[in-house]
């Protein structure tokens, strides 16, 4: 996964102006625990290979694991929220900082992104 995105896209789920309830409360809570406060990576939806995702889902059913193909970009909105809540805690971000040239100070649009995971989850609760 690459770290080239520096600003959340217009329809990023981490933006304060995304549609309320878009992710659902349970998905937002899962992302908050696994990505923002945990160690999982989160690719920008505009960079995901959805054909590979469909094939993996068909082959693996509910237990499928999406395998990144190398073209995905870490979601800028997720990196901004991670910075606000857990700076340096996410393993993927730490690796990006050590080996991929990622710097928090390069991120733009911090004012567009939720300030904490509670706001993020509440917004996606509908």
N, C-alpha and C positions, 0 to 999 in steps of 0.2 A: 504494500500500500504506500502510496506517495503522499506528500504533504505540500502540494503546490497551491491548493486553494487557500486564499487569504481572507475571503469575505463570504458570508453566508449567501447562498443564492436566494432569489426572490420568494421561492416557495419552500424554504428550509423549515423543517418542523421545530427547530430550536429558536426561530424568530418569534418575537412577541406578537407580530401581526399575522401569523399563520392562522388558518381557520380553527376556532375552538373545537375541541373534541376530535380533531383530525386523527391523532394516533390512538386514541382511547386512553383512559387513565392507567389501565394495566400495562399497555405497551410503553407509555411514558415512564411509569415506575420501573419497568424492566430496564429501559435504556438508562435511566438515572443510576440504578444500582450497578449495572454491568459496564457501562461506558464512562459515565461521568465520575462515578465514585469507585469504579472497578478497573479492570484491565482489558476489556474487550475493545476492539476497534469498531468504527462505524463509518462506512463509506457513504459519500454523498450519493444520493439516489440518481443523480445525473451521470454518474460514472460506473454504475453497476451493470454487469453483463446479464441482463434479464433472461436471455436465452439459456445461458449456463444455469441460472437459478431455476428456470422451469424444468430443465433436464434433471438437475439434482433433486428437485422436489418429486418428480415422477419416479425416479429411481429409489429415493430414500424415504418417501412418504413424510410423515410428521417428524421423523428422526433425522431428516436430511441436514447436511452441513454444506453451506455455500463455500466454495473454494475460490478465493480471490485469484484473478487471472493476471494481476500485476498492473492493470490499467486504472484500478480504482484509486480515488483520492479520499483521504480522510476528510470527513465533513467539517467545514470551517465553523459552522454553528456549534457543532459538538465540541470542537477544540476550544472555542470561546467560552462555552459554559463550563467545560472542564477547567479552564484557566481560572474562572471566577470561583469555582467550588472546591477544587482539588488540585491546584497547580502542582504539576509534576508527579501526581500519583498514578496516572494511567500509564501502564507499561508501554503501550503502543506509542504514546506521545513521548515518553522518555527515550525510546529507541529512535523516534524521529528527531529528537533534539541531539542525540549522541551521534547518529550515523547518517541522517538524511538532511541535515541543515535546517531543520525546523526551528523557528524562534517565535516565542509568544508575541514579541513586540512587532512582528510582521503582520499580525492579524488586524483586520479592519472591520468596522461595523459592530463593535462591542455593545453599543447602545441599542442595537436591533435585537439582541439576544437576551433571553431571560436572565435574571440576576442570580437565581438559585434553583435547585431541583424542585423545591416545593411549588414555586410559581409555575414551572414547566409542567409538573404533574397536574396541578389545579387547572391550568388552561386546557389541557387535553382531556380533562374530565367532562368537558362539554359545557 
